[in-house]
Amino acid sequence: MTEDGEDEGNADGEDAEDSATGNGGETPEKRFMHARAYQMEKRMGKGHRKGKRGGSRFTRTAFGSGAQICQLTTQLPPAGPQSASVTIGNQPIVTDLEKFNGPVYWYVPSMASAGQGQCETATVRHYPDAAALTAHPVIPGHPSYHLGEDNTNPKRPFVNVDHVYEVKYLGDFFDLMVDSNSFTCAQFNAFFMATDSLNQRGDKSFARLQTLWDQIPSVRDPKFAGTDSVLNMFKGKGLGAHEWKTEFGTDDEALQYLNLVAAAVDMTNIPAIAAQHQLSNQAVYNAFLGIDTLLANPQGCPPAPPQPPHGLNWADAYSSYMSSKISTDNEKVSAVISIMANDKYPNGKTVFTSTTDKQGSLNSIGKGKQLVIDLSRTEERSV
């Protein structure tokens, strides 16, 4: 499998300054300060490969993750097979997002405490424009948001542009289809890398496979959301773009992580954001319907076309994949919340050092955990 570019929520993967993450005498009410969450995510991202993203473009040149790897090629007589690729179009940069018709922005954590002596928790707040977002600090005691990453001030929270529909979905689907061995690479390239009027811009035709990739949001179809960078990262985890963390160094870190899981779940349920995902998913499905129409009405005497496994057509195979994918991702989110809610890993080890005091009453850690658990249980991701 070859893919240049991964949706990483713009995590730069660099070390954070120790002073930004140490306790520093902070009270329990300061546990969930956003800058600390930002620094934690930077540490977690260290060493993770960042794909090449020339001009914010994501490119695939092959599919498959098992024994069969299908390199994309196109027939260009008389030269013969030529290397080929499919590419997602440019995405808007943060400062241009509001210029486009249709995107939603800005969704960031809002810190609040449910009561005196309880930990602050992050819930999602909507700002309708960048002026409102950057005019004053959203999080008390911290600088206001920066539009795009601010390398000069690592403590300053920033927002970025989010593909609400994960860019890896379509590639993962075709990896699965190739791995099924239901067709050969020659069949795949002969059909999907053929060019026709299905995807023509101006006087230039593009491969049928590119038609599908063109349904993923880009500046031509700007179904994006402007979100807090850390929430974006956790949303990506919830949609399968990254692995969940399962071990924590301190109670504070575990509580903070659980809080951000709950906030990210909350964000994906916001109707305006869920709609962006649903519209993009429907557009990809409609494009597969077009693929099935071409297969049902062949021109001339083409070679045997590629067929998905289990006798499905391409639109139904994609729909089945997405239903299974969303269900699996939801189960993973639920598992993470369940582990932390029950305070026990599968190996029997406890997540938190202690959640009660000597009298058996909830201490600050226990109260913080219960507050976040109550929040997370009221949300079920619907996208």
Residue pairs with C-beta under 8 A, 6 or more apart in sequence:
1 62
1 63
1 64
1 65
1 69
1 171
1 175
2 60
2 61
2 62
3 51
3 58
3 59
3 60
3 168
3 171
4 51
4 52
4 53
4 54
4 58
4 59
4 60
4 61
5 51
5 52
5 53
5 57
5 58
5 59
5 88
5 167
6 49
6 50
6 51
6 58
6 167
6 168
6 241
7 58
7 163
7 166
7 167
7 168
7 236
7 241
8 45
8 48
8 50
8 233
8 236
8 241
8 242
9 160
9 162
9 229
9 230
9 232
9 233
9 235
9 236
10 149
10 158
10 160
10 229
10 232
11 41
11 42
11 44
11 45
11 48
11 229
11 233
12 42
12 45
12 149
12 151
13 42
13 45
13 46
13 47
13 48
13 50
14 42
14 46
15 42
15 43
15 46
16 39
16 40
16 42
16 43
16 154
17 39
17 154
20 35
20 36
20 39
20 154
20 155
21 36
21 39
21 40
21 43
23 252
26 33
28 117
28 118
28 119
28 364
28 368
29 113
29 117
29 118
29 119
29 120
30 120
31 119
31 120
31 252
31 255
31 256
31 368
32 111
32 119
32 120
32 121
32 122
32 255
32 256
32 259
33 111
33 120
33 139
33 141
33 142
34 109
34 111
34 122
34 139
34 142
34 157
34 228
34 230
35 139
35 142
35 155
35 156
35 157
36 256
37 109
37 122
37 230
37 256
37 260
38 154
38 155
38 157
38 229
38 230
39 154
39 155
40 253
40 256
40 257
41 229
41 230
41 233
42 154
44 245
51 58
52 59
55 90
56 90
56 91
56 93
57 87
57 88
57 89
57 90
58 87
58 88
58 167
59 85
59 86
59 87
59 88
60 72
60 85
60 86
60 87
60 171
60 213
61 71
61 72
61 83
61 84
61 85
62 69
62 70
62 71
62 72
63 69
63 70
63 72
63 171
63 174
63 175
63 177
63 178
63 188
64 70
64 175
64 178
64 179
65 175
65 179
66 178
66 179
68 178
68 179
68 181
68 185
69 178
70 178
70 185
70 188
70 189
71 83
71 185
72 83
72 84
72 85
72 86
72 189
72 193
72 209
73 81
73 82
73 83
73 84
73 189
73 193
74 81
74 82
74 84
74 189
74 193
74 194
74 195
74 207
75 81
75 82
75 189
75 190
75 193
76 82
81 189
84 189
84 193
84 207
86 207
86 209
86 210
86 212
86 213
87 210
87 213
88 167
88 213
88 216
88 218
89 214
89 216
89 218
89 219
89 220
90 218
90 219
91 161
91 163
91 217
91 218
91 219
91 222
91 224
92 99
92 100
92 103
92 161
92 219
92 222
92 224
93 148
93 161
94 147
94 148
94 159
94 160
94 161
94 226
95 130
95 147
95 148
97 103
97 105
97 161
97 222
97 224
97 226
98 105
98 129
98 130
98 226
100 219
100 222
100 224
101 222
102 222
102 223
103 222
103 223
103 224
103 225
103 226
103 276
104 224
104 225
104 226
104 272
104 273
104 276
105 127
105 128
105 129
105 130
105 159
105 225
105 226
105 227
106 126
106 127
106 128
106 129
106 130
106 133
106 145
106 159
106 226
106 227
106 228
107 124
107 125
107 126
107 127
107 225
107 226
107 227
107 228
107 231
107 267
107 270
107 273
108 124
108 125
108 127
108 133
108 138
108 145
108 157
108 159
108 227
108 228
108 231
109 122
109 123
109 124
109 125
109 138
109 139
109 228
109 230
109 231
109 260
109 263
110 122
110 123
110 124
110 125
110 138
110 139
111 120
111 121
111 122
111 139
111 140
112 120
112 121
112 123
113 119
113 120
113 121
114 121
114 371
117 364
117 367
118 364
118 367
118 368
118 371
119 255
119 364
119 367
119 368
119 371
121 259
121 262
121 368
121 371
121 372
121 375
122 259
122 260
122 262
122 263
123 263
123 266
123 375
124 231
124 263
124 266
124 267
124 270
125 138
126 270
127 133
127 138
130 147
133 144
133 145
133 159
134 144
134 145
134 146
134 147
135 144
136 144
137 143
137 144
138 144
138 145
138 157
139 157
142 155
142 156
142 157
143 153
143 155
143 156
143 157
145 156
145 157
145 158
145 159
145 228
146 153
146 156
146 157
146 158
146 159
147 158
147 159
148 158
148 159
148 160
149 158
149 160
149 229
150 156
150 158
157 228
157 229
157 230
158 228
158 229
159 226
159 227
159 228
159 229
160 226
160 227
160 229
160 232
161 224
161 225
161 226
162 224
162 225
162 226
162 227
162 232
162 235
163 216
163 217
163 224
164 217
164 223
164 224
164 225
164 273
164 276
164 277
164 280
164 383
165 216
165 217
165 223
165 276
165 277
165 280
165 281
165 284
166 236
166 239
166 240
166 241
167 216
168 240
168 241
169 284
169 322
169 325
170 212
170 213
170 216
170 284
172 325
173 317
173 318
173 321
173 322
176 321
177 183
177 306
177 308
177 309
177 317
178 185
178 188
180 308
180 309
182 306
182 307
182 308
182 309
183 305
183 306
183 307
184 306
186 303
187 303
187 304
187 305
187 306
188 306
190 302
190 303
191 208
191 295
191 302
191 303
191 305
191 306
192 207
192 208
192 209
192 306
193 207
193 208
193 209
194 207
194 208
195 205
195 206
195 207
195 208
196 205
196 208
196 294
197 205
198 208
198 211
198 290
198 294
199 205
199 206
199 207
199 208
199 210
199 211
199 214
200 206
206 214
208 291
208 294
211 287
211 290
211 291
212 284
212 287
212 288
212 291
214 220
214 221
214 287
215 221
215 280
215 283
215 284
215 286
215 287
216 280
216 284
217 223
217 224
217 276
217 280
221 280
221 283
223 276
223 279
223 280
224 276
225 272
225 273
225 276
227 235
227 267
230 260
231 260
231 263
231 264
231 267
233 242
234 260
234 261
234 263
234 264
235 264
235 267
235 268
236 242
237 243
237 244
237 261
237 264
238 261
238 264
238 265
238 268
238 329
238 332
238 333
238 381
239 268
239 329
240 325
240 328
240 329
240 332
244 332
244 336
245 257
246 336
246 339
246 345
248 254
248 257
248 351
251 352
251 353
251 354
251 365
254 340
254 351
254 352
255 352
255 365
255 368
255 369
255 372
257 340
258 337
258 340
258 369
258 372
258 373
258 376
259 372
261 333
261 336
261 337
261 376
262 337
262 372
262 375
262 376
262 379
265 333
265 376
265 379
265 380
265 381
266 375
266 379
267 273
268 274
268 277
268 381
268 382
268 383
269 379
269 380
269 381
269 382
269 383
273 383
274 382
274 383
277 383
278 383
281 322
284 318
285 315
285 318
285 319
288 314
288 315
288 317
288 318
289 315
291 314
291 315
292 313
292 314
292 315
295 305
295 313
295 314
298 305
308 314
308 316
308 317
309 317
310 317
312 320
326 381
326 383
329 381
330 380
330 381
333 381
337 373
337 376
337 377
339 345
339 346
339 351
340 351
340 369
340 373
341 369
341 373
343 350
343 351
343 352
343 355
343 369
344 350
344 351
345 351
352 365
352 366
352 369
353 365
354 363
354 365
355 362
355 363
355 365
355 366
355 369
356 362
356 363
356 366
357 363
362 370
